[in-house]
Amino acid sequence: MNKKPLEKINCNFCNSDNYKIVYVKEGYNIVQCNVCELVYVNPRLTIEAVNDLYNEDYFTGKGFDESVQYKNEFEENIEKTTLMDWDAATIKELLTKENPLNENFKLLDIGCGMGLFLYKARKLGFDVEGLELSQYASEFARSKGLDVKNETIDSADLGTEKYDAIVMKEVIEHLPDPMKSLEKIFNSLKKGGLLFLTTGNYDCPERKLRGKDWFYFMPEGHLFVFSNKTMDNYLNKVGFRNVRVTNQGDLVMDLLLKWNILEPDKFKPDAAIKRILFEGIRGINHFISSGLRVYAVK
Ligand SMILES: [Zn+2]
């Protein structure tokens, strides 16, 4: 029996209360809006109860998501070329295309964990800042000389037209009000600035095959599950003009790196054969990935 406090909500995108229940998991309804197709948990934990989830246990893999393991993440990956290097290089390439005269880009990572991505982005020349809900992780990041505040997107002052890039990896599904958060991010980006985010993909084959057993359904903490379409809806409504929602999950991109097809610090490989392989595997991945990779320009 679930005794935690619950609240009933309307659709965060279109405010409709017209929905159908698509799955029931761990006592929670996962519903889909009949108007805009957004998938969300309803009723869900109250905001106070959600905030209580992110204690020290969560960040050491003992919470609702056992894959969250902050410990050792930094040391294990600091010298390795990882997907984070590719992401940072991609962001730099896209920003340079949009803003050819600017060289000194200011980047904010919301939910930056131990600061590994910030560390790598700084190496590429970005001027970096981070926000992190976990006191433990934010203290660690500061000990590495990174400017990381122990704050949430709701509590932080993000300023107006302050950043060239805002990064939010596997965070938006946890936020109680994605519309409000995306509006705040939009306001905080400079004109020509870029939002990069990753999250789950409701339309992936694994969800269709496994139904409620899809690993991504964690109804206490994953409050929203987006698709290409519903993510696109949000970004366009908030005002982003150049929106690219792809299905590049981390797993396949990691393999491309491991197989040496994707070259470090390169958005796309230079060599022709690698480029064909790269595009081919990405094309196949488009149909199988359980993740969304989103790039949106203000
Ligand atoms: Zn809706």
Residues whose N, C-alpha, C, O or C-beta is under 5 A from the ligand:
A	BS01	ZN	C11 F13 C14 N15 S16 C33 V35 C36 E37 L38
